[in-house]
Amino acid sequence: MSFRLLQDRVLLRRVAAEEKTAGGIIIPDTAQEKPQEGEIVAAGPGAIHANGHLVPLDVKAGDRVLFGKWSGTEVKIDGEDLLILKESDLLGVLKA
């Protein structure tokens, strides 16, 4: 499937959540919350400013980011569960 993001939207894959606590307790799948960390798969060209100029995004494919718990729209592309959200919904970029 061919998919192109519009404006300031990003497509990301959630990073798998930890299955154990720091104390070693295993958390069952049904009790785990969805992770709020993800890796950007693709990014749109940027937002159009009021004066008509394109403002490029601050993130790119491969960046690991944090996002709000209820942010974005869940989609399934090529059998993979992904998330589409606006750049403004991102909380920050994680440094390696």
TORPA-4810 file (N, C-alpha, C, O; in nm, 3 decimals):
<nodes>
NODE_1_0.085_-0.117_0.000_0.000_0.000_0.000_0.090_0.124_0.000_0.191_0.130_0.070_M
NODE_2_0.052_0.221_-0.077_0.123_0.347_-0.083_0.049_0.448_0.004_-0.073_0.462_-0.009_S
NODE_3_0.121_0.517_0.091_0.058_0.610_0.185_0.144_0.735_0.196_0.265_0.725_0.218_F
NODE_4_0.084_0.852_0.181_0.155_0.979_0.190_0.088_1.066_0.295_-0.033_1.089_0.289_R
NODE_5_0.166_1.113_0.390_0.114_1.198_0.497_0.098_1.341_0.447_0.175_1.388_0.364_L
NODE_6_-0.004_1.407_0.498_-0.029_1.545_0.460_0.014_1.639_0.571_0.007_1.605_0.689_L
NODE_7_0.059_1.756_0.533_0.095_1.867_0.621_0.185_1.825_0.737_0.290_1.765_0.715_Q
NODE_8_0.145_1.857_0.860_0.232_1.836_0.976_0.199_1.709_1.053_0.210_1.706_1.176_D
NODE_9_0.159_1.604_0.982_0.126_1.479_1.047_0.245_1.383_1.043_0.328_1.387_0.953_R
NODE_10_0.250_1.295_1.145_0.355_1.193_1.150_0.290_1.057_1.170_0.184_1.046_1.232_V
NODE_11_0.354_0.955_1.118_0.311_0.817_1.132_0.412_0.751_1.224_0.532_0.754_1.197_L
NODE_12_0.364_0.689_1.334_0.458_0.627_1.425_0.413_0.491_1.472_0.295_0.456_1.469_L
NODE_13_0.512_0.415_1.515_0.493_0.279_1.567_0.518_0.286_1.716_0.621_0.337_1.760_R
NODE_14_0.425_0.235_1.794_0.444_0.233_1.940_0.559_0.139_1.974_0.575_0.033_1.913_R
NODE_15_0.638_0.179_2.073_0.748_0.096_2.122_0.689_0.003_2.228_0.609_0.046_2.311_V
NODE_16_0.728_-0.123_2.225_0.673_-0.223_2.317_0.696_-0.180_2.462_0.804_-0.134_2.498_A
NODE_17_0.594_-0.197_2.543_0.603_-0.161_2.685_0.678_-0.268_2.762_0.684_-0.384_2.723_A
NODE_18_0.736_-0.226_2.874_0.804_-0.320_2.962_0.702_-0.418_3.021_0.592_-0.378_3.059_E
NODE_19_0.738_-0.544_3.027_0.648_-0.645_3.082_0.677_-0.675_3.228_0.606_-0.753_3.291_E
NODE_20_0.782_-0.611_3.283_0.819_-0.631_3.422_0.836_-0.496_3.490_0.877_-0.399_3.426_K
NODE_21_0.806_-0.491_3.619_0.833_-0.370_3.696_0.979_-0.371_3.739_1.050_-0.470_3.717_T
NODE_22_1.024_-0.262_3.799_1.162_-0.254_3.846_1.190_-0.360_3.953_1.304_-0.405_3.968_A
NODE_23_1.087_-0.400_4.026_1.103_-0.502_4.130_1.096_-0.644_4.078_1.113_-0.738_4.155_G
NODE_24_1.071_-0.662_3.947_1.069_-0.795_3.888_0.931_-0.857_3.875_0.920_-0.973_3.835_G
NODE_25_0.826_-0.783_3.908_0.690_-0.835_3.896_0.648_-0.830_3.750_0.662_-0.727_3.685_I
NODE_26_0.598_-0.942_3.698_0.554_-0.950_3.558_0.412_-0.896_3.548_0.323_-0.938_3.623_I
NODE_27_0.391_-0.804_3.455_0.259_-0.743_3.435_0.189_-0.816_3.322_0.244_-0.826_3.212_I
NODE_28_0.068_-0.869_3.345_-0.004_-0.937_3.237_-0.049_-0.839_3.128_-0.067_-0.720_3.155_P
NODE_29_-0.066_-0.889_3.007_-0.105_-0.805_2.893_-0.232_-0.725_2.921_-0.242_-0.610_2.879_D
NODE_30_-0.328_-0.784_2.989_-0.455_-0.717_3.013_-0.442_-0.599_3.108_-0.527_-0.510_3.106_T
NODE_31_-0.339_-0.596_3.190_-0.319_-0.487_3.286_-0.223_-0.380_3.236_-0.209_-0.276_3.299_A
NODE_32_-0.157_-0.404_3.123_-0.060_-0.307_3.071_-0.130_-0.191_3.004_-0.232_-0.208_2.936_Q
NODE_33_-0.074_-0.072_3.023_-0.123_0.045_2.952_-0.050_0.053_2.818_0.059_-0.001_2.802_E
NODE_34_-0.113_0.122_2.723_-0.048_0.141_2.594_0.072_0.233_2.614_0.064_0.331_2.688_K
NODE_35_0.183_0.201_2.550_0.302_0.285_2.567_0.282_0.424_2.509_0.208_0.441_2.412_P
NODE_36_0.347_0.522_2.568_0.341_0.659_2.520_0.472_0.697_2.452_0.503_0.815_2.436_Q
NODE_37_0.546_0.597_2.412_0.672_0.618_2.342_0.661_0.550_2.207_0.603_0.442_2.196_E
NODE_38_0.716_0.613_2.104_0.709_0.555_1.971_0.824_0.596_1.883_0.902_0.685_1.917_G
NODE_39_0.832_0.529_1.769_0.935_0.559_1.670_0.864_0.610_1.545_0.770_0.547_1.497_E
NODE_40_0.910_0.721_1.493_0.848_0.780_1.375_0.885_0.698_1.252_1.003_0.674_1.224_I
NODE_41_0.782_0.655_1.180_0.799_0.576_1.058_0.809_0.670_0.938_0.891_0.649_0.848_V
NODE_42_0.724_0.774_0.935_0.724_0.871_0.825_0.671_1.003_0.877_0.599_1.009_0.977_A
NODE_43_0.708_1.111_0.808_0.661_1.244_0.846_0.617_1.319_0.721_0.672_1.300_0.612_A
NODE_44_0.517_1.404_0.738_0.468_1.486_0.627_0.567_1.597_0.595_0.670_1.610_0.662_G
NODE_45_0.537_1.678_0.494_0.630_1.783_0.452_0.639_1.901_0.549_0.742_1.968_0.554_P
NODE_46_0.535_1.927_0.624_0.534_2.040_0.718_0.403_2.116_0.709_0.317_2.087_0.627_G
NODE_47_0.390_2.215_0.797_0.267_2.295_0.803_0.281_2.417_0.711_0.391_2.467_0.688_A
NODE_48_0.169_2.462_0.661_0.167_2.583_0.579_0.140_2.701_0.672_0.036_2.705_0.739_I
NODE_49_0.232_2.796_0.677_0.218_2.915_0.761_0.113_3.007_0.700_0.079_2.992_0.582_H
NODE_50_0.063_3.101_0.776_-0.039_3.194_0.729_0.006_3.273_0.606_-0.077_3.311_0.523_A
NODE_51_0.137_3.298_0.594_0.186_3.373_0.478_0.210_3.284_0.356_0.255_3.331_0.252_N
NODE_52_0.178_3.154_0.369_0.190_3.062_0.257_0.321_2.986_0.250_0.338_2.902_0.161_G
NODE_53_0.413_3.012_0.340_0.542_2.941_0.340_0.529_2.809_0.413_0.453_2.795_0.509_H
NODE_54_0.605_2.712_0.366_0.607_2.580_0.429_0.704_2.582_0.548_0.820_2.621_0.534_L
NODE_55_0.654_2.541_0.665_0.737_2.532_0.785_0.767_2.384_0.806_0.677_2.308_0.842_V
NODE_56_0.894_2.340_0.785_0.925_2.197_0.796_0.911_2.146_0.939_0.917_2.223_1.035_P
NODE_57_0.893_2.014_0.953_0.878_1.952_1.084_1.013_1.944_1.156_1.118_1.941_1.092_L
NODE_58_1.008_1.939_1.289_1.129_1.925_1.370_1.170_1.780_1.388_1.278_1.752_1.440_D
NODE_59_1.085_1.686_1.345_1.113_1.543_1.362_1.128_1.478_1.226_1.084_1.531_1.124_V
NODE_60_1.193_1.361_1.225_1.212_1.287_1.100_1.196_1.138_1.128_1.190_1.096_1.244_K
NODE_61_1.189_1.060_1.024_1.177_0.914_1.038_1.294_0.861_1.119_1.409_0.900_1.097_A
NODE_62_1.264_0.771_1.213_1.367_0.712_1.297_1.377_0.775_1.435_1.434_0.714_1.526_G
NODE_63_1.323_0.896_1.454_1.326_0.961_1.585_1.236_0.886_1.682_1.128_0.840_1.645_D
NODE_64_1.281_0.875_1.809_1.198_0.818_1.916_1.137_0.934_1.991_1.207_1.025_2.035_R
NODE_65_1.005_0.930_2.007_0.933_1.043_2.065_0.839_0.998_2.176_0.805_0.880_2.187_V
NODE_66_0.797_1.094_2.257_0.693_1.074_2.356_0.569_1.149_2.308_0.580_1.256_2.249_L
NODE_67_0.452_1.092_2.335_0.328_1.157_2.294_0.223_1.136_2.402_0.239_1.051_2.489_F
NODE_68_0.116_1.215_2.396_0.009_1.208_2.495_-0.064_1.075_2.491_-0.072_1.010_2.387_G
NODE_69_-0.116_1.036_2.606_-0.183_0.906_2.620_-0.299_0.888_2.524_-0.317_0.780_2.469_K
NODE_70_-0.378_0.991_2.503_-0.497_0.980_2.419_-0.480_1.049_2.284_-0.579_1.080_2.218_W
NODE_71_-0.357_1.072_2.242_-0.329_1.143_2.116_-0.339_1.051_1.996_-0.318_0.930_2.005_S
NODE_72_-0.373_1.111_1.883_-0.363_1.042_1.755_-0.480_0.954_1.718_-0.576_0.937_1.792_G
NODE_73_-0.467_0.898_1.599_-0.566_0.808_1.542_-0.498_0.676_1.508_-0.398_0.674_1.436_T
NODE_74_-0.551_0.567_1.560_-0.493_0.436_1.533_-0.538_0.388_1.396_-0.656_0.395_1.362_E
NODE_75_-0.443_0.339_1.316_-0.470_0.287_1.182_-0.395_0.156_1.163_-0.298_0.128_1.233_V
NODE_76_-0.440_0.078_1.068_-0.370_-0.046_1.033_-0.327_-0.032_0.887_-0.411_-0.021_0.798_K
NODE_77_-0.196_-0.032_0.865_-0.140_-0.019_0.730_-0.051_-0.140_0.705_0.041_-0.166_0.782_I
NODE_78_-0.079_-0.212_0.598_-0.005_-0.334_0.564_-0.001_-0.432_0.681_0.101_-0.498_0.704_D
NODE_79_-0.111_-0.443_0.756_-0.120_-0.538_0.866_-0.051_-0.494_0.994_-0.048_-0.571_1.091_G
NODE_80_0.004_-0.374_0.998_0.074_-0.325_1.117_-0.007_-0.214_1.183_-0.056_-0.123_1.114_E
NODE_81_-0.021_-0.220_1.316_-0.092_-0.117_1.390_-0.001_0.004_1.408_0.105_-0.006_1.470_D
NODE_82_-0.043_0.118_1.354_0.034_0.241_1.360_-0.054_0.353_1.413_-0.174_0.335_1.434_L
NODE_83_0.006_0.468_1.436_-0.064_0.582_1.492_-0.031_0.705_1.408_0.085_0.731_1.376_L
NODE_84_-0.135_0.782_1.371_-0.116_0.908_1.299_-0.150_1.021_1.394_-0.256_1.021_1.456_I
NODE_85_-0.059_1.117_1.406_-0.088_1.234_1.489_-0.017_1.356_1.435_0.075_1.346_1.353_L
NODE_86_-0.060_1.473_1.482_0.002_1.598_1.441_0.130_1.620_1.520_0.146_1.569_1.631_K
NODE_87_0.222_1.695_1.462_0.347_1.723_1.531_0.322_1.793_1.663_0.398_1.774_1.758_E
NODE_88_0.219_1.873_1.672_0.189_1.946_1.796_0.146_1.852_1.909_0.150_1.891_2.026_S
NODE_89_0.106_1.728_1.877_0.068_1.630_1.979_0.191_1.561_2.039_0.179_1.492_2.141_D
NODE_90_0.307_1.578_1.977_0.429_1.518_2.030_0.477_1.599_2.150_0.472_1.722_2.149_L
NODE_91_0.524_1.530_2.253_0.571_1.596_2.374_0.720_1.624_2.369_0.767_1.722_2.427_L
NODE_92_0.795_1.539_2.300_0.939_1.560_2.290_1.008_1.446_2.219_0.949_1.340_2.196_G
NODE_93_1.134_1.469_2.184_1.216_1.369_2.116_1.315_1.313_2.218_1.379_1.389_2.291_V
NODE_94_1.327_1.181_2.224_1.420_1.115_2.315_1.558_1.109_2.252_1.572_1.072_2.136_L
NODE_95_1.659_1.145_2.328_1.797_1.138_2.280_1.852_1.000_2.310_1.816_0.939_2.411_K
NODE_96_1.937_0.950_2.223_1.996_0.815_2.241_2.102_0.814_2.347_2.161_0.709_2.374_A
</nodes>
